[in-house]
Amino acid sequence: MSNTYRRLDPAKQEFRLLEVQAARTLEEPVECRLITARLTDDIDFIALSSLYGDREEMDRIWLSGRSVAVPKHLVSALKHIRAVFFPTVSKRYQRKPARKPHGAPRWLRQLFGLSSHKLEDEPPRSLRIWMDLLCVNQRDEAEKSKQRTDMKAIYRSAELVVGWLGDKHPHTDVAMNTLAEIEDAMPAKWGDPGDREKHPEDYAPTHRWAAGIAHIWTDAPKGMIPFQMPHWVGCNDFMGRPYFQRRWILEEIAMAKYPTFLIGDNIVPWKQVLRLNRMMEEFKNYPSNVFPREYADLIADLPLETAHKLLDEFAKREALEEARLLKECGQFESRGTSSTRSHDG
């Protein structure tokens, strides 16, 4: 692999990307090449945030015409990102979430059908991915150190940062439908600072908005408790993924301007994860007229704390950034009005 890497020029803020070829099926081998770009370039790419997985379980990809061994967990990540995000890949591999992501990059909004333009009308685009294992020369300690410093800039420059959670569980699909159902039922500002005081009817003990989704935690036939039902088994598997147990990797993805998660071929926007956490925390800590109290103690076993804190921090930072932009726009408009009045006078 060492012969594959050309030395980067730090003065030019150079970094490497994988340029991945399209495929017709999920299982086709990954074929890609390394390209060099600058952080100052206007270039679309996806950053992959992932654990490496078991180093004993390896697979192979084709990198610049050479067969290279890569941890199987990461190869699966590349295959699924290719299948979901490559614009020319077969439509049947492009699974759409039940709730479309708002504020997403233009090309991602097109993928989800949020734009009047169709993907077929767009010129073919290259799928470029940044992943540290292959885009950083692992034998060059100076480069590894520099790229760790540059990671924030890389994540902020990426159109999307994908947190790879791994392959699907048998109940993943029904769990993702449940997450989307919760997201659709929950008021847009629920859990945000000050919303409890503005809309007390949406919080303990009334939880008015949750009445319409009470079937999610209704007992199943034969006395099965809700957390044994397929949709909760899938949700527990989702939140119990090793990715969510590593604070350092959640801190990395929190640097992104648009983070999202990928489990198999299911795209899960970060806000969906945050809002599930907020709902579980609410039902665990407060009495509810719609959520049975006898189930609240079971919530304590779910791995909520680390993911909740990091996603909550991201949400607060995003809100501060929006407030800053609004303030700047207001000041600009104010200066423009003053200038006009001065000119008119």
LINPE-V871491 format. One record per pair of residues at least 24 apart in sequence whose ideal C-beta (glycine too) atoms are under 10 Angstrom apart, sorted by the first residue. I is the first residue (numbers start at 1). GAP is how many residues later the second one is. D is the distance in whole Angstrom. If there is no record, write none. Layout:
[[I,GAP,D] [I,GAP,D]]
This chain:
[[1,62,8] [1,63,10] [1,65,8] [1,67,6] [1,68,9] [1,133,8] [1,136,8] [1,137,8] [1,138,8] [2,135,7] [2,136,9] [2,137,5] [2,138,8] [3,61,10] [3,63,9] [4,29,9] [4,30,6] [4,59,7] [4,60,6] [4,62,7] [4,64,8] [4,130,9] [4,133,8] [5,29,7] [5,31,10] [5,129,10] [5,130,9] [5,131,9] [5,132,4] [5,133,9] [5,134,8] [5,135,7] [5,138,8] [6,28,8] [6,30,7] [6,131,9] [7,29,10] [7,130,8] [7,133,8] [7,135,10] [7,136,8] [8,28,7] [8,30,10] [8,128,9] [8,129,8] [8,132,9] [8,134,10] [8,135,6] [8,138,8] [8,139,9] [8,142,10] [9,27,9] [9,29,9] [10,132,9] [10,133,9] [10,136,6] [10,139,10] [10,140,9] [12,24,9] [12,25,10] [12,26,6] [12,27,9] [12,28,8] [12,29,10] [13,24,9] [13,25,5] [13,26,4] [13,27,6] [13,28,9] [13,137,8] [13,140,8] [13,141,10] [13,144,10] [14,24,6] [14,25,8] [14,26,10] [14,27,10] [14,136,10] [15,24,6] [15,26,10] [15,30,10] [15,115,7] [15,120,7] [15,121,8] [15,128,10] [15,131,9] [15,132,7] [15,135,6] [15,136,10] [15,138,9] [15,139,6] [15,142,9] [16,112,10] [16,114,8] [16,115,10] [16,118,8] [16,119,4] [16,120,7] [16,121,8] [16,127,10] [16,131,9] [17,26,8] [17,27,10] [17,28,5] [17,29,9] [17,30,9] [17,109,9] [17,110,10] [17,111,4] [17,112,7] [17,113,5] [17,114,9] [17,117,10] [17,118,6] [17,137,10] [17,141,10] [18,27,9] [18,28,10] [18,30,9] [18,43,9] [18,45,8] [18,60,8] [18,109,9] [18,110,7] [18,111,5] [18,112,7] [18,113,7] [18,116,6] [18,117,6] [19,26,9] [19,45,10] [19,107,5] [19,108,7] [19,109,5] [19,110,8] [20,26,10] [20,41,9] [20,58,7] [20,59,10] [20,61,8] [20,62,5] [20,65,10] [20,66,7] [20,106,8] [20,107,5] [20,108,7] [20,109,6] [21,41,9] [21,61,8] [21,65,9] [21,105,9] [21,106,8] [22,60,7] [22,61,10] [22,64,5] [22,65,8] [22,66,5] [22,67,6] [22,68,9] [22,102,8] [22,104,9] [22,105,7] [23,56,8] [23,59,6] [23,60,7] [23,63,8] [23,65,10] [23,66,7] [23,67,9] [23,70,9] [24,59,10] [24,64,10] [24,65,8] [24,66,6] [24,69,9] [25,54,9] [25,58,8] [25,64,9] [25,65,8] [25,68,8] [26,50,9] [26,53,6] [26,54,7] [26,56,8] [26,57,5] [26,58,10] [26,63,9] [26,64,10] [26,67,6] [26,238,10] [26,239,8] [27,52,7] [27,56,10] [28,51,8] [28,54,9] [28,55,9] [29,30,9] [29,31,7] [29,32,7] [29,33,6] [29,38,9] [29,46,9] [29,50,9] [30,29,9] [30,30,9] [30,31,4] [30,32,7] [30,33,8] [30,38,10] [30,40,8] [30,44,10] [30,45,6] [30,46,10] [30,47,10] [30,48,5] [30,49,6] [30,51,10] [30,52,7] [30,99,10] [31,30,7] [31,31,4] [31,32,8] [31,33,9] [31,34,9] [31,51,10] [32,29,7] [32,30,7] [32,31,6] [32,32,8] [32,36,10] [32,46,8] [32,50,9] [32,95,9] [32,96,9] [32,97,8] [32,102,8] [33,29,9] [33,30,7] [33,31,5] [33,32,8] [34,29,7] [34,30,6] [34,100,7] [34,101,7] [35,29,10] [35,91,9] [35,93,7] [35,100,10] [36,99,10] [37,91,8] [37,93,9] [37,120,9] [38,119,10] [39,111,7] [39,114,5] [39,115,7] [39,117,9] [39,118,6] [40,113,10] [40,117,9] [41,116,9] [42,115,10] [43,83,9] [43,85,7] [43,114,8] [43,115,10] [43,116,9] [44,61,8] [44,62,10] [44,63,7] [44,81,7] [44,82,8] [44,83,9] [44,84,7] [44,113,10] [44,114,9] [44,115,5] [44,116,9] [45,81,9] [45,82,8] [45,83,4] [45,84,6] [45,85,6] [45,90,10] [45,109,9] [45,112,8] [45,113,6] [45,114,7] [45,115,9] [46,35,6] [46,39,6] [46,59,10] [46,62,10] [46,81,7] [46,82,7] [46,83,5] [46,84,7] [46,85,9] [46,112,6] [46,113,6] [46,114,5] [46,115,7] [46,116,6] [46,214,10] [46,216,10] [47,81,10] [47,82,7] [47,83,5] [47,84,8] [47,85,9] [47,88,9] [47,104,9] [47,107,6] [47,108,5] [47,109,9] [47,110,8] [47,111,4] [47,112,9] [47,113,7] [47,114,5] [47,115,7] [47,116,10] [47,205,9] [47,206,9] [47,208,9] [47,209,7] [47,212,9] [48,26,8] [48,29,6] [48,30,8] [48,33,7] [48,81,6] [48,82,7] [48,83,4] [48,84,8] [48,85,9] [48,86,10] [48,87,9] [48,110,9] [48,112,10] [48,113,8] [48,114,6] [48,115,9] [48,116,6] [48,214,9] [49,28,10] [49,81,10] [49,82,9] [49,83,9] [49,102,10] [49,106,8] [49,109,10] [49,112,6] [49,113,7] [49,114,5] [49,115,7] [49,194,8] [49,200,6] [49,201,9] [49,203,6] [49,204,5] [49,205,10] [49,206,9] [49,207,8] [49,210,8] [49,211,10] [49,212,9] [49,213,10] [50,24,6] [50,26,10] [50,27,5] [50,28,10] [50,31,10] [50,81,7] [50,82,9] [50,83,9] [50,112,8] [50,113,7] [50,114,4] [50,115,8] [50,116,9] [50,193,7] [50,199,8] [50,203,10] [50,212,9] [51,26,10] [51,112,10] [51,113,8] [51,114,9] [51,115,9] [51,190,9] [51,191,6] [51,192,6] [51,194,10] [51,195,7] [51,198,7] [52,79,10] [52,80,9] [52,81,7] [53,24,9] [53,111,9] [53,113,8] [53,189,9] [61,73,8] [63,71,7] [68,66,8] [70,61,9] [70,63,7] [70,64,7] [71,62,8] [72,95,10] [73,91,8] [73,93,7] [73,94,9] [73,169,10] [74,57,7] [74,59,6] [74,60,8] [74,90,8] [76,88,8] [76,90,7] [76,91,6] [76,188,9] [77,52,9] [77,54,8] [77,85,8] [77,86,10] [77,87,4] [77,88,9] [77,89,8] [77,90,10] [77,185,8] [78,49,10] [78,51,7] [78,53,8] [78,56,9] [78,86,9] [79,88,10] [79,186,10] [80,82,9] [80,84,8] [80,86,10] [80,87,8] [80,88,10] [80,182,6] [80,183,9] [80,184,6] [80,185,6] [80,186,9] [80,187,10] [81,46,8] [81,48,6] [81,50,9] [81,79,10] [81,81,6] [81,83,8] [81,181,7] [81,184,10] [82,45,6] [82,47,9] [83,181,10] [83,182,6] [84,27,8] [84,78,9] [84,178,7] [84,180,9] [84,181,5] [84,182,9] [84,183,6] [85,26,7] [85,40,10] [85,42,6] [85,44,9] [85,74,10] [85,75,8] [85,77,8] [85,177,9] [85,182,9] [86,25,10] [86,38,10] [86,39,8] [86,40,9] [86,41,5] [87,24,7] [87,32,5] [87,33,9] [87,35,6] [87,36,9] [87,37,7] [87,38,5] [87,39,9] [87,40,8] [88,31,8] [88,32,9] [88,34,10] [88,36,6] [88,37,8] [88,39,9] [89,38,9] [91,28,9] [91,29,10] [93,172,7] [94,25,9] [94,171,8] [94,173,9] [95,78,9] [95,81,9] [95,169,8] [95,170,5] [95,171,6] [95,172,7] [96,170,10] [96,171,8] [97,79,7] [97,80,9] [97,82,9] [97,83,6] [97,86,9] [97,163,9] [97,169,7] [97,170,5] [97,171,7] [97,172,7] [97,175,8] [98,78,7] [98,79,6] [98,80,10] [98,81,8] [98,82,3] [98,83,7] [98,85,8] [98,86,7] [98,174,10] [99,80,9] [99,81,5] [99,82,9] [99,83,10] [99,84,5] [99,85,6] [99,169,10] [99,170,7] [99,172,9] [99,173,7] [100,80,10] [100,167,10] [100,169,9] [101,59,10] [101,157,8] [101,159,7] [101,166,8] [101,167,10] [101,168,5] [101,169,9] [101,170,8] [101,171,9] [102,86,10] [102,167,9] [102,169,9] [103,154,10] [103,155,7] [103,166,9] [103,168,9] [103,215,9] [103,219,10] [104,55,9] [104,56,8] [104,154,6] [104,156,8] [104,163,10] [104,165,8] [105,53,9] [105,54,4] [105,55,6] [105,152,9] [105,153,7] [106,53,9] [107,52,7] [107,53,9] [108,51,7] [108,52,6] [108,150,8] [108,152,9] [108,159,9] [111,156,9] [112,155,8] [128,30,9] [128,31,9] [129,29,9] [129,33,9] [130,24,6] [130,25,9] [130,27,9] [130,28,7] [130,31,9] [131,31,10] [131,33,9] [132,120,10] [151,101,7] [151,104,7] [152,100,9] [152,103,5] [152,104,9] [153,102,9] [154,101,9] [154,102,10] [155,97,7] [155,98,8] [155,99,9] [155,100,4] [155,101,5] [155,102,8] [155,103,10] [155,104,8] [156,99,6] [156,100,7] [156,101,6] [156,102,10] [157,99,10] [157,100,8] [158,97,10] [158,98,7] [158,99,8] [158,100,8] [158,101,9] [159,97,10] [159,98,9] [159,99,7] [160,96,8] [160,97,9] [160,98,5] [160,99,8] [160,100,6] [160,102,10] [160,107,10] [161,91,8] [161,92,6] [161,93,9] [161,94,8] [161,95,3] [161,96,8] [161,97,7] [161,98,5] [161,99,7] [161,100,10] [161,109,9] [162,91,9] [162,94,9] [162,96,10] [162,97,8] [162,98,6] [162,99,7] [162,100,5] [162,105,8] [163,78,9] [163,80,6] [163,81,9] [163,86,8] [163,87,8] [163,89,9] [163,90,5] [163,93,9] [163,96,6] [163,97,7] [163,98,4] [163,99,7] [163,100,9] [163,105,9] [163,107,8] [163,110,9] [164,77,10] [164,79,7] [164,97,8] [164,98,6] [164,99,8] [165,72,10] [165,73,7] [165,74,10] [165,76,5] [165,77,9] [165,78,5] [165,79,8] [165,96,6] [165,97,7] [165,98,4] [165,99,8] [165,101,9] [165,103,8] [166,71,10] [166,75,6] [166,76,8] [166,77,8] [166,96,9] [166,97,7] [166,98,8] [167,96,8] [167,97,6] [167,98,10] [168,66,9] [168,69,9] [168,70,10] [168,95,6] [168,96,3] [168,97,8] [168,98,7] [169,61,10] [169,64,8] [169,65,6] [169,66,10] [169,67,9] [169,68,4] [169,69,8] [169,71,10] [169,72,9] [169,94,8] [169,95,9] [170,60,8] [170,63,9] [170,64,8] [170,67,9] [171,58,9] [171,59,4] [171,60,7] [171,61,9] [171,62,5] [171,63,3] [171,64,8] [171,65,9] [171,66,7] [171,67,9] [172,58,10] [172,61,10] [172,62,5] [172,63,9] [172,65,7] [172,66,7] [172,91,6] [172,92,6] [172,93,10] [172,94,6] [172,96,10] [173,57,10] [173,58,10] [173,61,8] [173,90,10] [173,91,8] [173,92,10] [173,93,7] [174,55,9] [174,56,5] [174,57,5] [174,58,10] [174,59,9] [174,60,6] [174,61,9] [175,55,8] [175,56,5] [175,57,8] [175,58,8] [175,59,3] [175,60,5] [175,61,8] [175,62,7] [175,63,6] [175,64,9] [175,88,9] [175,91,9] [175,93,10] [175,101,10] [176,55,9] [176,58,8] [176,59,9] [176,62,8] [176,87,8] [176,88,9] [176,90,5] [176,91,9] [176,92,7] [176,96,9] [177,54,7] [177,57,9] [177,89,10] [178,35,9] [178,38,6] [178,51,10] [178,52,9] [178,53,4] [178,54,8] [178,56,7] [178,57,6] [178,60,10] [178,98,9] [179,52,9] [179,55,9] [179,56,7] [179,59,8] [179,87,9] [179,89,7] [179,90,10] [179,93,5] [179,94,8] [179,96,8] [179,97,6] [180,88,9] [180,89,10] [180,92,7] [181,31,9] [181,32,6] [181,34,9] [181,35,7] [181,50,9] [182,27,10] [182,28,9] [182,31,6] [182,34,7] [182,53,9] [182,90,8] [182,93,7] [182,94,6] [182,96,10] [182,97,6] [182,98,10] [183,85,10] [183,86,8] [183,88,8] [183,89,5] [183,90,10] [183,91,10] [183,92,6] [183,93,8] [183,96,10] [184,28,9] [184,29,9] [185,24,6] [185,25,7] [185,26,9] [185,27,6] [185,28,5] [185,31,9] [185,94,10] [186,24,8] [186,27,9] [186,86,10] [186,89,6] [186,90,9] [186,92,8] [186,93,7] [188,83,10] [188,87,10] [190,85,7] [190,88,7] [190,89,8] [190,92,9] [191,83,8] [191,84,7] [191,86,9] [191,87,4] [191,88,8] [191,90,9] [191,91,8] [191,121,9] [191,124,9] [192,86,9] [192,123,8] [192,124,9] [192,127,8] [193,122,10] [193,123,8] [193,126,8] [196,86,10] [202,80,10] [203,79,7] [203,83,7] [203,85,9] [204,78,7] [204,79,9] [204,81,8] [204,82,3] [204,83,6] [204,84,6] [204,85,9] [204,87,9] [205,81,7] [205,82,5] [205,83,6] [205,84,5] [205,85,9] [205,86,9] [206,82,8] [206,83,6] [206,84,8] [207,72,9] [207,75,8] [207,76,8] [207,79,9] [207,80,10] [207,81,5] [207,82,6] [207,83,5] [207,84,7] [208,81,9] [208,82,8] [209,70,10] [209,81,9] [210,69,8] [210,72,9] [210,73,8] [210,78,7] [210,79,9] [210,80,5] [210,81,7] [211,78,8] [211,79,5] [212,78,9] [213,66,10] [213,77,9] [214,74,10] [214,75,10] [214,76,5] [214,77,8] [214,78,9] [216,75,10] [217,66,9] [217,73,9] [217,74,6] [217,75,7] [217,78,6] [218,74,9] [219,73,9] [219,76,10] [225,67,10] [225,69,9] [225,70,7] [225,73,7] [226,65,10] [226,66,8] [226,69,6] [226,72,8] [227,68,7] [227,71,6] [227,72,9] [227,74,9] [227,75,9] [228,70,10] [232,66,10] [232,70,10] [234,29,10] [235,41,7] [235,45,9] [235,67,8] [236,65,9] [236,66,6] [236,67,9] [237,26,9] [238,25,6] [238,28,9] [238,30,8] [238,35,8] [238,38,9] [239,34,8] [239,37,7] [239,38,8] [239,41,9] [239,63,6] [239,64,6] [239,65,7] [239,68,7] [239,69,10] [240,61,10] [240,62,8] [240,63,5] [241,62,9] [241,66,10] [242,61,10] [243,64,9] [244,29,8] [244,33,10] [244,59,6] [244,60,9] [244,61,10] [244,62,6] [244,63,4] [244,64,10] [244,66,9] [244,67,10] [245,58,6] [245,61,7] [245,62,9] [246,60,8] [247,58,10] [247,59,5] [247,60,9] [247,62,8] [247,63,7] [249,61,9] [250,56,6] [250,57,6] [250,59,8] [250,60,4] [250,61,8] [250,63,9] [250,64,9] [251,55,10] [251,59,6] [251,62,9] [251,63,10] [252,58,10] [253,57,8] [253,58,9] [253,61,8] [254,55,10] [254,56,5] [254,57,8] [254,58,10] [254,59,6] [254,60,5] [254,61,10] [254,63,8] [254,64,10] [255,59,9] [255,62,10] [256,58,8] [257,61,9] [257,64,9] [258,60,10] [259,52,9] [259,55,7] [270,37,10] [270,40,10] [270,41,6] [270,44,7] [270,45,9] [270,48,10] [271,40,8] [271,43,9] [271,44,8] [271,47,9] [273,34,7] [273,35,9] [273,38,6] [274,33,8] [274,34,7] [274,36,9] [274,37,4] [274,38,7] [274,40,8] [274,41,6] [275,36,9] [275,40,10] [276,26,10] [276,28,9] [276,31,9] [276,32,9] [276,35,10] [277,25,9] [277,26,10] [277,27,5] [277,28,9] [277,30,6] [277,31,4] [277,32,9] [277,34,7] [277,35,8] [278,26,10] [278,30,7] [278,33,9] [278,34,8] [278,37,10] [280,24,6] [280,28,8] [281,24,9] [281,27,6] [281,31,10]]
